[in-house]
Amino acid sequence: MLRVAVVGSGPSGVYTAQSLVEQQSVPDVRVQVLDRLPCPYGLVRYGVAPDHEKIKSLQNTLRTVLEHPRVDFLGNVRVGEGGLTPERMLELYHAVVYCVGAATDRRLGVPGESLAGSYSATEFVSWYSAHPDADAAAFPLDARSAVVIGVGNVAVDVARILARGADELAPTDMPQGALGALADSRVEEVHMVGRRGPAQAKFTTKELRELGALPGAEVAVHPDELALDPAFADPSGLPAVNRRNVEVLRGWAQAPPRGLARRVHLRFFLRPVALLAGPEGDRVAAVRFERTAPDGQGAVVGTGRFEEIGAQLVLRSVGYRGTPLPGLPFDEERGTVPNAAGRVLRDGSPAPGEYVAGWIKRGPTGVIGTNRPCAKETATALLADAPSLLERRIPDDPLEALRRLGQEPVAWHGWRSIEAAEAELGRSLGRTTVKISDWAGLLEAARRAAAS
C-alpha cells in the first residue's frame, strides 16, 4: 500500500487526493489529508465571502473526496513551524504533498502602512469568515470612510461586505460577532482604488456587477478617470471580461446619483504613496495617492500630481505571497517551493517523496478550478515514482504515530461534530448555520464526537 500525506485541505490538496485515489496505475493508494485547522476546505471555508453561496457550495464536491474510503481527513495537525518537520513526515509516509497555499499578503511598502486602522484584506476576510486565528474584536467599524487598495475580486468582496447591510448577511454563516459589528457599522463611504485603469482591473464582471446590486448602496465612478484609459473609448480589442467590465463602469459613470445611505467609489490611476496619521499621531486618517497615467505599454507612470482620500480604515488587497515552510527549500523571489512538475527540488535535484501542488507550487495565480490540472500533474509525477517510494519502510498506522508525536488529530467524525455544533449555534441565534470562530470552541465541538 502506498501511503501519502497531503498537507492542506483546500482545493489543491483535495484535488490532489482525488487524483491519487481515482487513477488506475497504482491501485492501492491511501491518502491522509492533514490540516493545521480542525476544519477542512481551506479558502473555500475561510476565504470565500459568506454571501457567495454558489462558490461556497464547492464544499459539497470537496466533501465527496474527503469521504472516499481511501481518504482520511485529519485536522489539528501542525506540519512545519512548531510541528512535524518534513524529515519526520517522510518517516511516516511514502510521500508527502505540500498544498499550503500562499499565506501572507503583499505589503504596499509605503510610509504609514503600520498605523492603527491599516490592515491587509486577508485579515478582514479572516475576521468575517470566522478563521480561528483572527482577532474576533479586530474591526469595530467605527470609521466613516474606508479605502480598499486593489481592484481584484478580493477587493470587490471586501468593499461589498463593508457596503452591504447586516440584515442581508444574517442568513449566511457569518460569525455572530462580525455580523453585530457590521450592524453597528458607521462606514458611509468605501473607496476601491487601483493604480492602473479599468481595462487592466482584475475583478470579474460578475463580482463587479454585484456592487451595483446592493440595496442600500450605490456605485460612483469618475468619468474623467475612465477616459484616461486608452481602451475606454473603444474596448472592442480587450479580452471579453475586461471589455464587459469597461461597459459596466461606463454605465455607472453615466447614471445619476440615487441618494442611498452608502456609496462605493471606484477609482483608477491612483498609486498609494503614504498613509497619513491623524492628530493623535498613531491612527490612519487619510491615504495619499499619486495620479498615474498610461505609459503606452500596459503599465503606468507617475505624474507628480497628488490627491488625498480621507479614511479611518485602510485595507490593502494587492496580492498574496507564499511563506517558507521550515525544512523545505524556498524561492524567495517567487514565493514558491522550487519544483519540477510538482517534484520538490533540493539543490536542483528531485527530493524523493516530496511534492507540492497549488499556489506554493506555481505562485498565487488562477482561480479555484486552476488547481485541478495543477494537482493532477503533481499526482501523476508521484505515481510514476511509486515503485521507488514503496521501497521505504514506514509505520503501519500513521495516525497512531502522529498521536505518539504529540499531535491530537481531529478526524472526519470530529469535523462532522463541529458542523452539528455550528448548526445548533445558528438555531439558538434564530439564524441558519453560524460558524464557530475560536479554537477552543472548535476543538470542544470536535471532542463531543470522541465522547459520544
C-alpha positions, 0 to 999 in steps of 0.5 A: 500500500502506498501511503501519502500525506497531503498537507492542506485541505483546500482545493489543491490538496483535495484535488490532489487526493482525488487524483491519487485515489481515482487513477488506475496505475497504482491501485492501492493508494491511501491518502491522509489529508492533514490540516493545521485547522480542525476544519477542512476546505481551506479558502473555500471555508475561510476565504470565500465571502459568506454571501457567495453561496454558489462558490461556497457550495464547492464544499459539497464536491470537496466533501465527496473526496474527503469521504472516499474510503481511501481518504482520511481527513485529519485536522489539528495537525501542525506540519512545519513551524512548531510541528512535524518537520518534513524529515519526520513526515517522510518517516511516516509516509511514502510521500508527502504533498505540500498544498499550503497555499500562499499565506501572507499578503503583499505589503504596499511598502509605503510610509504609514502602512503600520498605523492603527486602522491599516490592515491587509484584506486577508485579515478582514476576510479572516475576521468575517469568515470566522478563521480561528486565528483572527482577532474576533474584536479586530474591526469595530467599524467605527470609521466613516470612510474606508479605502480598499487598495486593489481592484481584484475580486478580493477587493470587490468582496471586501468593499461589498461586505463593508457596503452591504447591510447586516440584515442581508448577511444574517442568513449566511454563516457569518460569525455572530460577532462580525455580523453585530459589528457590521450592524453597528457599522458607521462606514458611509463611504468605501473607496476601491482604488487601483493604480492602473485603469479599468481595462487592466482591473482584475475583478470579474464582471460578475463580482463587479456587477454585484456592487451595483446590486446592493440595496442600500448602496450605490456605485460612483465612478469618475468619468474623467478617470475612465477616459484616461484609459486608452481602451475606454473609448473603444474596448472592442480589442480587450479580452471579453471580461475586461471589455464587459467590465469597461461597459459596466463602469461606463454605465455607472459613470453615466447614471445619476446619483440615487441618494442611498445611505452608502456609496462605493467609489471606484477609482483608477490611476491612483498609486498609494504613496503614504498613509497619513496619521491623524492628530493623535499621531498613531491612527490612519486618517487619510491615504495619499495617492499619486495620479498615474497615467498610461505609459503606452505599454500596459503599465503606468507612470507617475505624474507628480500630481497628488490627491488625498482620500480621507479614511479611518480604515485602510485595507490593502488587497494587492496580492498574496505571497507564499511563506517558507515552510521550515525544512523545505527549500524556498524561492524567495523571489517567487514565493514558491517551493522550487519544483519540477512538475510538482517534484520538490527540488533540493539543490536542483535535484528531485527530493524523493517523496516530496511534492507540492501542488497549488499556489506554493507550487506555481505562485498565487495565480488562477482561480479555484478550478486552476488547481485541478490540472495543477494537482493532477500533474503533481499526482501523476509525477508521484505515481510514476515514482511509486515503485521507488517510494514503496521501497521505504519502510514506514509505520503501519498506522500513521495516525497512531504515530502522529498521536505518539508525536504529540499531535491530537488529530481531529478526524472526519467524525470530529469535523462532522461534530463541529458542523452539528455544533455550528448548526445548533449555534445558528438555531439558538441565534434564530439564524441558519448555520453560524460558524464557530470562530475560536479554537477552543470552541472548535476543538470542544465541538470536535471532542463531543464526537470522541465522547459520544 
